[in-house]
Amino acid sequence: MNGLPRVTLVLGGARSGKSRYAEALVLSAAPRALYVATATPGDDEMAARIQHHQAGRDGRWHLIEEPIELARLLDDVADGERPILIDCLTLWLTNLMMREDAVEPAIATLVNAIAHCAGPVVLVANEVGLGIVPDNALARIFRDHAGRLNQSIAAVADRVVFVAAGLPLVFKGN
């Protein structure tokens, strides 16, 4: 599929351009793709964000909304025939924590599914560890889980790209 690695992780801060970059990367490799969205509309602002993202996608994307069961979904749909974009792992982590699910086993299960999926899969995640140390325990726990999640996915990824100000910087792969 036009040089798209089996597993690509795209990292960046909020509004860094990481989703736009990941979408362009996937569509440059194939005429049609699967878009796995993890966001849930918990309030009006988030619903508006989701609607904004949906409005930016055309008929080349088949949308699946899956806030929790990413590993199972990959097992079910990854066939190597079309790329899969998962946006975003950070919201997936938030969903797990809001449900009070066991995070570390869920991360291990997801990493295993990614390592064994037919690919190609592109995963988007926020890099949340570049700012100040949060002032509350929940935020620090979230930051730590997010950092471990990103490290675990990066370890099995063929390519890791960091996006800032809309500009990609390749950390791993070519």
Order of alpha helices (4+ residues) and beta strands (2+ residues): beta-alpha-beta-alpha-beta-alpha-beta-alpha-alpha-beta-alpha-beta-beta
